[in-house]
Amino acid sequence: MFAFTGEFHHQIDEKGRIRIPAHFKEALGSSPMIVKGTNCLYMYAKEKGQEVIKAFFLNKDSSDEAYRRTVRIIGATAIFAEEDKQGRVQLTAPLIAHAKLKKNVVSIGTFDRVEIWSEEGWADYIEGADVDFDACVSSVKNRTPGEKE
């Protein structure tokens, strides 16, 4: 599913609640899954989130300490968000701290998920990168599925 595109600036309130941008709501459906991501939070439609988690952890060596630590941290902090009557979802303190969310946040679409960034983190990622965008696109385009950089 490639339903998520765009960049939306909004705010988190003092109680840790955010509104999911209307642009994303229909595709996310009810009870989207929110998990720790890389410098941000990942938000998936419930079914997609379950598929991603299953694929990520399926057939891995459960005796491996890094595996166990990852499973525990993601499992303990993941939530299925429920909207309140005002259309807000409550983020937990560990998720807020992980993504360094303050007042201003940015939700971006990355085709198969939504990412929630602190405004500062997103600005640093976009503006501070000394990477040539065309070179990145060329590198990704020329990789075979499953191949890493």
Residue pairs with C-beta under 8 A, 6 or more apart in sequence:
1 27
1 45
1 48
1 112
2 111
2 112
3 24
3 27
3 109
3 111
3 112
4 24
4 27
4 109
4 110
4 111
4 112
4 113
4 114
5 109
5 111
6 21
6 23
6 108
6 109
7 106
7 107
7 108
7 109
8 21
8 23
8 24
8 106
8 107
8 108
9 104
9 105
9 106
9 119
10 18
10 19
10 21
10 104
10 105
10 106
10 107
11 18
11 103
11 104
11 105
12 18
12 91
12 96
12 101
12 102
12 103
12 105
13 88
15 90
16 90
16 91
16 92
16 93
16 96
17 84
17 88
17 89
17 90
17 91
18 88
18 89
18 91
18 105
18 116
19 87
19 88
19 89
20 28
20 32
20 43
20 81
20 83
20 87
20 89
20 107
20 114
21 107
23 109
24 43
24 107
24 109
24 114
27 45
28 43
28 44
28 45
28 114
29 45
29 46
29 47
30 46
30 82
30 83
31 46
31 80
31 81
31 82
32 43
32 44
32 45
32 46
32 49
32 80
32 81
32 89
32 114
33 43
33 44
33 45
33 46
33 48
33 49
33 50
33 53
33 78
33 79
33 80
33 81
34 41
34 42
34 43
34 78
34 79
34 80
34 81
34 89
34 91
34 95
34 116
35 41
35 42
35 44
35 49
35 53
35 74
35 77
35 78
36 42
36 73
36 74
36 77
36 78
36 94
36 95
36 98
36 99
37 99
37 115
39 99
39 117
39 121
39 125
40 99
40 115
40 116
40 117
40 118
40 121
40 122
41 91
41 95
41 98
41 99
41 115
41 116
42 113
42 114
42 115
43 81
43 107
43 113
43 114
43 115
43 116
44 52
44 112
44 113
44 114
46 80
48 112
48 113
49 78
52 113
53 74
53 78
57 67
57 71
60 67
61 67
62 68
62 71
76 94
77 92
77 94
77 95
77 98
79 91
79 92
79 95
81 89
81 90
81 91
82 89
82 90
83 89
84 90
91 101
99 116
99 117
99 118
99 121
100 118
100 120
100 121
101 116
101 118
102 118
102 119
102 120
104 118
104 119
105 116
105 117
105 118
105 119
106 116
106 117
106 118
106 119
106 122
107 114
107 115
107 116
107 117
108 114
108 115
108 117
108 122
117 125
139 149
143 149
